[in-house]
Amino acid sequence: MNELSLFNPTEMATSFEVVTTKQLAEILGVDVRTVQRAAERALDFTSVLSQSTGGRPTQVFNQEQATLIKQEIAKHHNLSRSLIGVSTDLMTTKDIAKALNVSDRWVRNTIEKLRHNNSAVFENIQFNSQGGFLLNETQVTAIKLELQNHSKVNALSPKTTLEKQLLIQQAMQLQSEMIEELQAENERQKEQLTEQAPKVEMYNKLVDRSFCKCLRDTAQFIGEHEKHFLQVLQDKKIIYKHAGHYRAYADFSDCFELKVYTYGENKTGQQLLVNVKGLELVKKIFKEVSND
């Protein structure tokens, strides 16, 4: 019989009316003494029958009694299942040693060490009738973690429910710390952008200036005839001519710059230049004109 079906309290063979201690032990795959101890804990022996086998009286159990015994064994046999989430069982040092694949001596030494260190977890430790330790899940978890710290237990071994909760808490704490770090980094970047904004603005202005072109060069740059270029910009109310010089309308003044130059003997002239923003403007205008 496999272990899973053995400890499923709802499963019990129905092919017998009564069963002896020995027979029940064979059915459940445990020793006779285990059945006897479970029966003592689970049953009122005034209701237990006995029969003579080979001249010796032996106890016999009906199906209901056998099921109670089976359930009792399920609570105390193979208690390593508490390492994977069952928190109601108490484990002996041998149970823990078997579950963690270490010696019973290592488990006992670890308990004594933790108790000596005044661990609050072990203040209310329980004992069985033979004076051995009976440990709850919190205590088992503490033992397991201590053994892991000394490489006596594989960190990938089954986790107790408490360990899983601790891991979740640690993950949430780590996530919170990461979020705080990202927020702090985001604030630092905002501060840097604020500090650099004036420098960026000044740089952009300098770049814009370095790309200024006169009207003739701009027309040539975008592939338009100069006369047609000037006429379209005037029709679109972008520029106008005054006293022999071109000027930009106020709405588009940021797209142009007025350059003052000197020629001849103390004579000055003015020239309208197209900056980068103005270049994008005229490109858009002549694209629309070509589509008409």
Buried (B, 14 or more C-beta within 10 A) or exposed (E): EEEEEBBEEEEBEEEBEBBBBBBBBBBBBBEBEBBBBBBEEBBEEEEEEEEEEEEEEEBBBBBEBBBBBBBBBBBBBBBBBBBEBBEEBBBBBBBBBBBBEBEBEBBBBBBEEBBEEEBEBBEEBEEEEEEBBBBBBBBBBBBBBBBBEEEBBEEEBBBBBBBEEBEEEEEEEEEEEEEEEEEEEEEEEEEEEEEEEEEEEEEEEEEBEEEBBBBEEBBBEBEBEEEEBBEBBBEBEBBEEEEEEBBBBEEBEEBBBEEEEEEEEEEEEEBBBBBBEBBEBBEEBBEEEEEE
